[in-house]
């Protein structure tokens, strides 16, 4: 089956499912009600990210059948994504204690890692390393952190969708640059599902993604980054560069709150993108700024690293430096004023 048939098909399914989920949420009053920790001002339906989950899980077996991903990785991604989405869905409709959510997230990460034949080697300063058991621990932490930071960063209209689309398209381009374009299918189809959702989530959003969708996207992007590293070790650094806006803002904010002694599991509005949206009085300028940073700054550096012109760690540090400056400028992690 052609990619050019699957792309519009996945987009259309996600678009239709998001519309249906919005109607369902409105009929059941499943609304995100603004409070002191919210970045929006009007009640909005939530849970639309389930459309992304269903559209992508439905197409993953076709990706395996076509040989665009190995069947073990397809099974790993499906199991992990389904578990994360179910936990997020239940949390969206009620509440699951943080410790149980975290345990389930590590179980999901372990499922995915168990289906990998072995971990990819880590490329660092011109040498590749087999990290052995510690590599699995680090990979699990990476997957769980990406899953959770994606939830933290899904706080204004369209930002999580734009981030996922640009990372997926960028990841597909990286495969083309290293001469394996057929592997671009998996990230591109995930991006197509998110585009279908973004039609309803673009500022001003008519439905929110919810924990089910944001957690699913975070862990899927992490899994696809590990797949890319398996193909070519430098691609792990390239994918981390593509994810730079979310990784830097979320990590910088978390560390600053930890140093201050905050309860980091409590809701807050102290990410740089949240301060920026309040400063500019709207979500759209910040979401478009993330799009511009991803395309005009992070993607070129990811390409340079993928092509081997610069060491991956060095490329990541260069790419992240202005993001750190922006995090400081917009007070990431700073105590909110009453």
C-alpha positions as CSV (number, residue, x, y, z in Angstrom):
1,X,0.0,0.0,0.0
2,X,1.4,3.4,-0.9
3,X,2.4,6.0,1.7
4,X,0.5,8.6,-0.4
5,X,-2.7,6.7,0.2
6,X,-2.1,6.1,3.9
7,X,-1.2,9.7,4.7
8,X,-4.6,11.3,3.7
9,X,-6.3,8.2,5.1
10,X,-4.8,8.6,8.6
11,X,-5.4,12.4,8.5
12,X,-9.0,11.9,7.6
13,X,-9.6,9.2,10.3
14,X,-8.0,11.5,13.0
15,X,-10.0,14.5,11.8
16,X,-13.3,12.6,11.9
17,X,-12.6,10.9,15.2
18,X,-11.7,14.3,16.8
19,X,-15.0,15.7,15.7
20,X,-16.8,12.7,17.1
21,X,-14.9,13.0,20.4
22,X,-15.8,16.7,20.6
23,X,-19.5,15.9,20.3
24,X,-19.2,13.1,22.8
25,X,-17.4,15.4,25.3
26,X,-20.0,18.2,24.9
27,X,-22.9,15.7,25.3
28,X,-21.3,14.3,28.5
29,X,-20.0,17.6,29.8
30,X,-16.4,16.4,29.8
31,X,-15.0,19.9,29.9
32,X,-11.8,21.4,31.0
33,X,-12.9,24.1,33.4
34,X,-10.5,27.1,33.8
35,X,-8.9,27.5,37.2
36,X,-6.0,29.5,38.7
37,X,-3.5,27.0,37.2
38,X,-5.1,27.1,33.7
39,X,-3.7,28.9,30.6
40,X,-7.2,29.2,29.0
41,X,-10.2,31.2,30.0
42,X,-13.3,29.4,28.7
43,X,-14.5,25.8,29.3
44,X,-13.3,23.5,26.5
45,X,-14.0,19.8,25.7
46,X,-11.1,17.6,26.5
47,X,-9.8,14.1,25.4
48,X,-9.4,14.7,21.7
49,X,-6.0,13.2,21.7
50,X,-7.7,9.8,21.7
51,X,-8.2,10.3,18.0
52,X,-4.5,10.4,17.5
53,X,-4.1,7.2,19.5
54,X,-6.7,5.3,17.6
55,X,-5.7,6.5,14.1
56,X,-2.0,5.6,14.7
57,X,-2.5,2.3,16.5
58,X,-4.8,1.3,13.6
59,X,-2.1,2.0,11.0
60,X,0.9,0.5,12.8
61,X,0.1,-3.1,11.7
62,X,0.0,-1.9,8.1
63,X,3.5,-0.3,8.7
64,X,4.7,-3.7,9.9
65,X,3.1,-5.5,7.0
66,X,4.8,-3.3,4.5
67,X,8.1,-3.8,6.2
68,X,8.5,-0.1,7.1
69,X,9.1,-1.1,10.7
70,X,10.1,-4.5,12.2
71,X,7.2,-6.5,13.7
72,X,8.9,-6.6,17.2
73,X,9.0,-2.8,17.2
74,X,5.4,-2.5,16.0
75,X,4.3,-4.8,18.8
76,X,6.4,-2.8,21.3
77,X,5.0,0.5,20.2
78,X,1.4,-0.7,20.1
79,X,1.5,-2.2,23.6
80,X,3.3,0.8,25.1
81,X,1.2,3.3,23.4
82,X,-2.1,1.5,24.3
83,X,-1.1,1.3,28.0
84,X,0.0,4.9,28.3
85,X,-3.2,6.0,26.5
86,X,-5.5,4.0,28.7
87,X,-3.8,5.3,31.9
88,X,-4.1,8.9,30.5
89,X,-7.7,8.3,29.6
90,X,-8.6,7.1,33.0
91,X,-6.8,10.0,34.6
92,X,-8.6,12.4,32.3
93,X,-12.0,11.0,33.5
94,X,-11.1,10.7,37.2
95,X,-7.8,10.7,39.0
96,X,-5.0,8.2,39.4
97,X,-2.4,8.8,42.1
98,X,0.9,10.1,40.8
99,X,2.9,7.0,42.1
100,X,0.6,4.6,40.2
101,X,0.8,6.7,37.0
102,X,4.6,6.6,37.2
103,X,4.7,2.9,37.9
104,X,2.5,2.3,34.8
105,X,4.7,4.5,32.7
106,X,7.8,2.5,33.6
107,X,5.9,-0.7,32.8
108,X,5.0,0.8,29.4
109,X,8.7,1.7,28.8
110,X,9.8,-1.7,29.9
111,X,7.4,-3.3,27.4
112,X,8.8,-1.3,24.5
113,X,12.4,-2.0,25.5
114,X,11.7,-5.7,25.9
115,X,10.8,-5.9,22.2
116,X,14.1,-4.3,21.0
117,X,16.7,-6.9,20.0
118,X,19.2,-4.8,21.9
119,X,19.8,-1.1,22.6
120,X,21.5,1.0,19.9
121,X,25.0,2.1,20.7
122,X,25.6,5.6,22.0
123,X,27.6,7.8,19.6
124,X,29.7,10.2,21.7
125,X,32.8,12.3,20.6
126,X,33.6,10.1,17.7
127,X,33.2,6.8,19.5
128,X,30.3,4.5,20.0
129,X,29.6,2.9,23.3
130,X,27.6,-0.2,24.3
131,X,26.0,0.9,27.6
132,X,24.8,-2.6,28.6
133,X,22.3,-2.7,31.5
134,X,22.7,0.9,32.4
135,X,21.7,1.8,28.9
136,X,18.3,0.1,29.4
137,X,17.8,2.1,32.7
138,X,18.7,5.3,30.9
139,X,16.4,4.5,28.0
140,X,13.5,3.8,30.3
141,X,14.1,7.1,32.1
142,X,14.2,8.9,28.8
143,X,10.9,7.3,27.6
144,X,9.1,8.1,30.9
145,X,10.5,11.7,31.0
146,X,9.4,12.3,27.3
147,X,6.0,10.9,28.1
148,X,5.6,13.2,31.2
149,X,7.2,16.3,29.8
150,X,4.9,16.1,26.8
151,X,2.0,16.2,29.2
152,X,3.6,19.2,31.0
153,X,4.1,21.1,27.8
154,X,0.6,20.5,26.5
155,X,-0.7,23.7,28.2
156,X,-1.7,26.1,25.4
157,X,-3.6,25.7,22.2
158,X,-1.8,23.9,19.4
159,X,1.7,23.8,20.9
160,X,1.9,20.0,21.5
161,X,0.4,19.3,18.1
162,X,2.8,21.7,16.3
163,X,5.8,20.2,18.2
164,X,4.8,16.6,17.2
165,X,4.2,17.5,13.6
166,X,7.5,19.3,13.1
167,X,9.4,16.5,14.9
168,X,7.8,13.8,12.8
169,X,8.4,15.6,9.5
170,X,11.9,16.4,10.6
171,X,12.5,12.8,11.6
172,X,11.3,11.7,8.2
173,X,13.7,14.1,6.5
174,X,16.6,12.8,8.5
175,X,15.9,9.3,7.2
176,X,15.9,10.6,3.7
177,X,19.3,12.4,4.3
178,X,20.9,9.2,5.5
179,X,19.6,7.2,2.5
180,X,16.8,5.2,4.1
181,X,13.6,7.1,3.1
182,X,11.3,4.1,3.5
183,X,11.8,4.3,7.3
184,X,10.3,7.8,7.2
185,X,6.8,6.3,7.0
186,X,6.3,5.7,10.7
187,X,7.0,9.2,11.9
188,X,5.2,10.8,8.9
189,X,2.0,8.8,9.5
190,X,2.1,9.8,13.2
191,X,2.4,13.4,12.0
192,X,-0.6,12.9,9.7
193,X,-2.7,11.8,12.6
194,X,-1.7,14.9,14.6
195,X,-2.5,17.2,11.7
196,X,-6.0,15.7,11.7
197,X,-6.3,16.6,15.4
198,X,-4.7,20.0,15.0
199,X,-7.6,21.2,12.7
200,X,-9.7,21.2,15.9
201,X,-6.9,22.2,18.3
202,X,-5.4,25.2,16.5
203,X,-5.8,28.4,18.4
204,X,-8.4,29.1,19.5
205,X,-8.8,25.3,20.4
206,X,-12.2,23.7,20.1
207,X,-11.0,20.6,22.0
208,X,-7.9,19.8,24.1
209,X,-5.6,16.8,23.7
210,X,-5.8,15.5,27.3
211,X,-3.4,13.2,29.0
212,X,-4.2,10.2,26.8
213,X,-3.0,12.0,23.7
214,X,-0.1,13.9,25.1
215,X,1.4,10.9,26.9
216,X,0.9,8.7,23.8
217,X,2.7,11.3,21.7
218,X,5.6,11.6,24.1
219,X,6.3,7.9,24.3
220,X,5.8,7.3,20.6
221,X,8.3,10.0,19.8
222,X,10.7,8.5,22.3
223,X,10.2,5.0,20.7
224,X,10.8,6.4,17.2
225,X,13.9,8.2,18.4
226,X,15.3,4.8,19.7
227,X,14.4,3.2,16.3
228,X,16.3,6.0,14.6
229,X,19.4,5.5,16.8
230,X,19.3,1.8,15.9
231,X,19.5,2.7,12.2
232,X,22.3,5.3,12.8
233,X,23.6,6.2,16.3
234,X,23.9,9.9,15.5
235,X,20.2,10.0,14.8
236,X,19.4,9.8,18.5
237,X,21.1,13.2,19.0
238,X,19.4,14.5,15.9
239,X,15.9,13.5,17.3
240,X,16.8,15.0,20.7
241,X,17.7,18.3,18.9
242,X,14.3,18.2,17.1
243,X,12.6,17.8,20.5
244,X,14.7,20.7,22.0
245,X,11.9,23.2,22.8
246,X,10.0,20.7,24.9
247,X,13.0,19.0,26.5
248,X,14.7,22.2,27.5
249,X,11.7,24.1,28.8
250,X,10.3,21.1,30.8
251,X,13.7,20.0,32.2
252,X,14.8,23.6,33.1
253,X,11.5,24.2,34.8
254,X,11.5,20.9,36.7
255,X,15.1,21.4,38.0
256,X,14.3,25.0,39.1
257,X,11.2,23.9,41.0
258,X,13.1,21.0,42.5
259,X,15.9,23.3,43.8
260,X,13.2,25.5,45.3
261,X,11.6,22.6,47.1
262,X,8.3,22.7,45.2
263,X,6.0,19.7,45.0
264,X,6.7,19.0,41.3
265,X,3.7,16.8,40.8
266,X,1.3,19.7,41.5
267,X,-0.1,21.7,38.6
268,X,1.5,25.0,37.9
269,X,1.9,27.6,35.1
270,X,5.6,28.3,35.4
271,X,6.9,26.9,32.1
272,X,8.6,29.4,29.8
273,X,5.9,28.9,27.1
274,X,3.2,29.7,29.7
275,X,4.9,32.9,30.9
276,X,5.3,33.8,27.2
277,X,1.6,33.3,26.4
278,X,0.6,35.5,29.3
279,X,3.1,38.2,28.3
280,X,1.8,38.3,24.7
281,X,-1.8,37.8,25.8
282,X,-2.5,35.0,23.4
283,X,-1.6,31.4,22.6
284,X,-1.1,31.8,18.9
285,X,2.1,33.8,18.9
286,X,3.8,31.3,21.2
287,X,2.7,28.3,19.2
288,X,3.9,29.9,15.9
289,X,7.2,30.8,17.6
290,X,7.7,27.2,18.5
291,X,7.0,26.2,14.9
292,X,9.6,28.8,13.7
293,X,12.2,27.7,16.1
294,X,11.7,24.0,15.2
295,X,11.9,24.6,11.4
296,X,14.5,27.5,11.2
297,X,16.9,26.6,14.0
298,X,16.5,23.0,15.4
299,X,15.9,21.2,12.1
300,X,19.1,22.5,10.4
301,X,21.2,21.5,13.4
302,X,19.6,18.1,13.4
303,X,20.4,17.7,9.7
304,X,24.0,18.7,10.3
305,X,24.3,16.1,13.1
306,X,22.6,13.4,11.0
307,X,25.0,13.9,8.1
308,X,27.9,13.6,10.5
309,X,29.3,17.1,10.0
310,X,29.5,17.7,13.8
311,X,29.4,15.4,16.9
312,X,25.9,14.8,18.2
313,X,26.5,16.1,21.7
314,X,28.2,19.2,20.5
315,X,25.4,19.8,18.0
316,X,22.8,19.4,20.7
317,X,24.6,21.8,23.1
318,X,24.8,24.5,20.3
319,X,21.2,24.0,19.4
320,X,20.0,24.1,23.0
321,X,22.0,27.2,24.0
322,X,19.6,29.8,22.7
323,X,16.7,27.8,24.0
324,X,18.2,28.0,27.5
325,X,18.5,31.8,27.0
326,X,14.8,32.0,26.1
327,X,14.0,29.8,29.2
328,X,15.7,32.3,31.4
329,X,14.2,35.3,29.6
330,X,10.7,33.9,30.1
331,X,11.3,32.9,33.7
332,X,10.9,29.1,33.3
333,X,10.4,27.6,36.7
334,X,10.2,30.9,38.5
335,X,7.8,31.2,41.4
336,X,4.4,32.5,40.2
337,X,3.3,35.7,41.7
338,X,0.0,35.6,43.6
